[in-house]
Amino acid sequence: MRYGFIIDNRKCIGCHACTTACKSEHQVAVGVNRTWVKQVEKGTFPNTRRLFSVMRCNHCTDAPCVEICPVEALFFREDGIVDFNKDRCIGCKSCMQACPYDALYIDPDNHTAAKCNYCANRIDIGLEPACVNVCPEHAIISGDMDNPDSEIARLLARQPVKVRKAEKGTNPNLFYIDADDASLVPSQTQKSDSYFWSSQSLGVGHYAKEAEKMAFSNGDVISLLQENGGVESKEGQPPPKSIDLLMQSTKRIYDSPDKGILWGWEVSAYVWTKAISAGVFIAAFLAWLSASHDLQGTASWLVVGVSLVFLALTGLLLIKDLDRPDRFLNVLLRPQWKSWLVRGGYAISIFGGLITLLALTIWFGWEMLQGTIMWLTAIAAVLVAVYTAFLFAQAKGRDFWQSPTLAIHMLVHSIMAGAAVYLVINYLSDQSMAADQLMVFVLALSMLINLVTIAVEMITTHPTVDAKRAVHSITRGRYSTKFWLGVILLGNIIPLSLLIFTDFSPVMSIAVSAMVLIGIYFTEQIWVEAPQRIPLS
C-alpha cells in the first residue's frame, strides 16, 4: 500500500477550497498553510493564461525530512504517508531545510513543525482527505497507487504526469497532470513580499520575527539577469527596478507567505564557537606532537578552559535556536541515529567529556593516560569540527550546502580558529618560541587552503539554478561587500600578508588572531544565510 496524490491542472479553478478545508480540518493557524494554491500568470497581454498549482507535502518515498529529524517526530506509516508527532518535535527546523518543496512550517501556536499528513485521521476511518472531498472539480485525486483498480493508479498508467524537483531523488508521491514548469519550478518566477488578497506576506509566529525576505532584492535579480543577457539597461541609466518589468511573460501573483531565515544568527554563531572549541584543541594537539606544548603548563589549562567555555556556548546557542528549547534533551534521550544533528550532539558531549577527563589527568598527574586521551580527544575534535557539513548536506532543500568541499571548509575553519586562539594563549602563558612558529605556520597554511577552498566553492560550475543564485548573492549580490571586504580581505589576505611579510610580535599575533576570527564569523554567517534566501516553492 502506498498513498499518493494527483493534481489535475486541467480541472483546477484556483478556488482555494482545498486550503480552506485543510485549515478547518486541522485548525491551521492564520499565516501558515499545509495546503495552498500557487498562482502564476504566463504570457504577454492579451495572450495570457493563469496557472493554478496545489502545493503541499509530497509524501516522498525517500523523504529527507524523516532522515534529518533528530527525534523521530517525522516518520513513515505503513501506507507510505509521512506523518508527524508534535509531542516529540523540538522545533529545530531541520526538516524545513531538508524539504525541497517548502512543505513544512512551524506552528505559531505550539512552536512545533507541522505539514500535510494526508489527513491520516480520516484515512484511518475510511474517509478521503478533506481537500479531496471539498474540491468542486475533482482536481485532487488521492488513493493507493499500488492498487491497480484505484482511480489514482489508472490515471498514473494512462496520463503523462510531472513531479516537482525529481532531480532531488526524493521519489515524491504528488503528481501533476498538465503541469507547467512556470508554476512548478520556483526559479521560473520571482517570489514577492506581497500578493493580492494577502496581508500575511511576512507570516506569523516564528516568521514574524524575520523582517528580511527570503527573495533576492531587486538589484540581485537584475544583475543576475543582466549577466545572462536577460535584461538591458540604456547607457547612463540605471536598470529598471520593477520585478514586473523583468517578469513580463511569467510572474507569480499568489503564493504562501515567506518563512524568513529559518537558521539565523544563532546557527552562524554556533558554527563559529564550535570551530573555536574544537580548533584550539587541535592546535594544542599539533603542538604536543611537535613537543612544543607542555601538558603540565599554563597553556594546557588555558586550552582546556577556552575549549570548554566555547563548547558550552555552542550548546547554549543550539538550544536557543530551538523553537521548543524545553525539549532539547530529546536529541540525546530519543535519538534518531540517521540524523547528523543527533550524531553531532553526541560528538559534542563526548568531546566535552574527554576534555574534562584530560583536565583531571593533568590535575592528578596521571601521565600514563594522557597520551591516549590526547589522541582520542583529537579524533573527537575533528568530528565536532566537520559534522555540521554532513548535517547541512542532509538539508536537501538548500542546493548550495550540497557542496563536497563543505567538510574541508569546516575543518579548515576550525584549524584556523584554533591556531589563531592558540597564538594568544601562547603569548599569555609564555611558552616556547617553537610553539609560536608552529602556529604561525599552521595558520598561514590553513588560510591558503581556505582561500583555495573558497575559490573552488565559488568558481566551480554548480549543477542547479538555486546553487548558482546563492553564489551570485555571495559574490555579486547582497552579501558581496561582506564577502570581499570581511571574508577575503580582512579575514584572509591582510592577516596572511602580516604573517608572511612582517616580523612576528605579540601585538601582531593578537591583531592577526582577531582578524581571522572575525573573518571566520563573516564566512559562516554568509554560508548559512545566503542559501536560505532562495525560494523553494
C-alpha positions, -999 to +999 in steps of 0.1 A: +000+000+000+014+034-010-008+065-008-003+095-032-019+125-047-026+136-083-034+173-090-052+175-123-044+210-136-069+206-164-097+210-138-083+232-111-100+266-110-079+281-082-109+284-058-088+277-027-114+254-013-087+228-005-067+254+015-098+263+035-109+227+041-074+218+053-073+248+077-107+238+090-099+201+094-066+207+112-071+241+128-042+255+109-032+290+121-036+321+100-004+329+081+008+293+076-005+265+053-005+228+050-020+231+015-020+262-006-027+272-042+002+289-061-010+312-089+012+322-119+004+344-149+021+334-181+023+352-214+020+388-226-012+408-228-035+400-244-023+364-249-021+353-212-032+324-191-033+319-153-019+287-139-030+271-106-009+246-087-018+230-054+012+228-032+017+206-002+038+178+013+048+153-014+049+123+010+081+112-006+092+076-007+127+087+004+117+117+025+147+138+035+127+153+064+124+119+080+161+112+078+172+146+092+147+147+121+167+141+152+138+129+174+116+108+151+089+134+152+085+127+114+080+091+104+067+068+077+034+050+082+030+015+067+008+030+040+036+054+029+021+085+045+048+108+060+032+117+094+045+137+124+043+136+161+041+172+175+047+159+211+083+149+202+093+178+180+119+202+193+114+229+167+150+226+153+137+234+118+160+208+102+131+192+084+122+225+068+157+229+055+156+193+042+123+195+024+129+207-012+092+215-015+088+241+013+060+219+027+067+223+065+062+252+088+064+260+125+030+261+141+028+296+158+006+281+185+026+252+198+060+261+182+065+226+166+068+215+130+036+207+110+026+198+075+001+179+054-003+144+069-027+132+042-055+136+068-043+104+083-071+107+109-096+104+081-078+077+062-078+055+094-116+055+094-121+050+057-125+086+046-107+106+019-086+137+028-106+169+034-092+186+004-103+158-019-138+158-005-142+196-009-127+201-044-157+211-066-139+200-098-124+167-086-090+181-094-074+164-064-072+126-066-060+105-037-056+068-032-035+037-031-011+038-060-002+001-055-039-009-061-043-012-099-081-007-096-078+027-078-085+058-098-051+072-090-033+041-103-054+042-135-046+079-141-009+073-135-009+045-160-027+065-187-017+101-182+017+119-186+025+134-152+052+156-137+067+158-102+085+187-086+123+186-084+127+150-095+165+156-095+164+156-057+159+118-056+132+120-030+107+100-052+077+123-045+042+108-045+025+140-056+019+141-093+006+168-116-014+163-149-009+191-175+017+208-153+037+238-164+073+244-153+064+281-149+044+271-119+063+240-106+098+254-108+105+281-083+133+298-103+109+304-132+092+332-113+102+357-086+088+354-051+072+386-039+068+402-005+031+407-011+003+393-033-032+403-039-057+391-012-027+386+010-018+406+042+004+378+056+035+383+034+058+381+064+040+352+081+031+349+118+046+335+149+081+323+143+084+341+110+070+374+122+105+379+138+121+379+104+119+414+088+141+404+059+126+385+029+137+352+015+137+365-020+165+383-038+165+420-037+155+436-070+192+446-076+203+410-072+178+397-097+185+425-122+223+420-120+219+382-124+196+386-154+220+412-170+249+388-165+229+362-185+217+386-211+182+386-197+177+424-193+193+455-208+197+490-194+202+521-215+235+538-214+238+562-185+205+550-169+200+525-141+183+492-149+146+490-142+138+484-106+104+468-110+104+430-108+073+431-131+094+445-159+117+416-156+089+390-154+066+403-181+060+369-196+058+349-164+051+362-129+039+348-096+008+366-084-002+345-053+017+321-031+023+311+005+039+336+029+077+338+032+092+319+061+122+340+066+157+329+076+150+296+094+185+292+108+196+327+119+224+342+138+223+315+164+234+289+139+261+311+124+274+318+159+272+281+170+293+271+140+318+297+149+320+288+186+322+251+177+351+259+154+370+276+182+363+249+207+374+221+185+402+240+168+420+252+199+424+216+210+435+205+175+461+233+176+473+222+211+474+186+198+497+195+169+519+215+193+520+185+216+530+162+188+559+186+179+570+186+216+563+224+218+533+221+241+538+213+278+508+194+291+516+204+327+519+241+319+496+270+320+489+267+283+471+234+288+448+249+314+440+278+291+433+254+262+410+233+284+392+264+297+388+280+262+376+248+247+351+241+274+337+276+275+332+278+237+317+243+238+292+254+264+284+285+243+279+261+213+253+241+233+235+272+246+233+286+210+219+253+198+193+253+225+184+289+219+178+283+182+151+256+190+115+267+190+109+242+218+141+246+239+123+228+268+126+196+248+163+198+239+172+166+258+151+146+233+181+148+210+201+126+234+173+107+250+151+099+220+176+099+192+170+091+155+205+079+146+205+088+109+203+125+118+236+143+119+221+166+145+220+136+168+254+124+158+268+159+163+251+162+197+268+130+209+301+141+194+299+173+213+291+155+245+319+130+241+344+158+232+334+177+263+338+146+284+372+138+270+384+174+276+372+172+312+390+138+316+422+153+302+419+181+328+416+155+355+447+136+343+467+169+344+454+178+378+461+144+393+493+138+373+480+106+355+507+108+329+502+072+317+467+081+304+475+115+289+488+102+255+458+080+249+434+107+259+451+133+237+446+111+206+410+102+214+402+139+221+418+150+189+397+125+169+365+138+187+376+174+179+379+167+142+344+151+143+330+181+161+346+204+136+332+187+105+298+171+115+279+203+106+289+198+069+271+164+069+241+180+087+239+207+060+243+180+033+211+163+048+193+196+042+185+187+006+163+218+001+194+240+000+214+232-031+245+253-021+250+232+010+254+201-011+290+211-020+315+182-015+340+208-002+319+218+028+336+193+051+370+207+042+356+242+046+345+234+082+377+216+092+400+243+078+380+270+096+383+251+128+421+248+124+423+285+115+403+295+146+423+271+168+457+284+156+446+320+160+434+315+196+464+293+204+487+322+194+471+344+221+472+315+246+509+310+239+515+347+245+496+347+278+513+315+290+548+325+278+555+291+262+584+284+239+591+303+206+588+269+188+550+268+196+546+303+182+565+294+150+544+263+146+511+281+150+522+308+125+530+281+100+497+262+107+477+295+105+493+306+073+489+272+056+453+268+067+445+303+053+460+294+020+439+262+019+409+282+030+413+306+000+417+277-024+386+261-009+365+292-012+377+297-048+366+262-056+332+267-040+327+300-059+342+292-093+333+255-098+302+251-121+272+245-099+246+220-113+214+238-102+200+273-106+195+276-069+231+270-061+242+295-088+218+321-073+234+315-039+269+320-054+257+351-072+243+365-040+276+359-022+299+373-049+279+400-066+246+404-047+235+414-012+265+396+006+292+408-018+306+436+004+308+415+034+323+387+014+350+406-004+359+430+024+351+410+055+359+375+045+386+377+017+404+409+027+400+413+065+398+376+073+424+362+050+445+385+028+456+410+054+464+385+082+482+362+058+503+391+045+511+401+080+523+366+089+544+363+057+559+398+053+562+412+088+583+402+118+564+382+145+554+400+176+528+395+204+508+426+193+509+413+157+497+379+167+468+393+186+458+415+157+461+386+133+440+364+155+413+389+159+411+395+121+410+357+114+382+351+139+361+380+126+366+367+090+355+332+100+323+345+116+315+365+085+321+334+064+298+312+085+271+339+085+271+342+047+273+304+041+244+298+065+221+327+053+226+330+016+212+296+005+182+302+027+172+333+007+164+311-023+127+302-025+118+265-025+083+267-039 
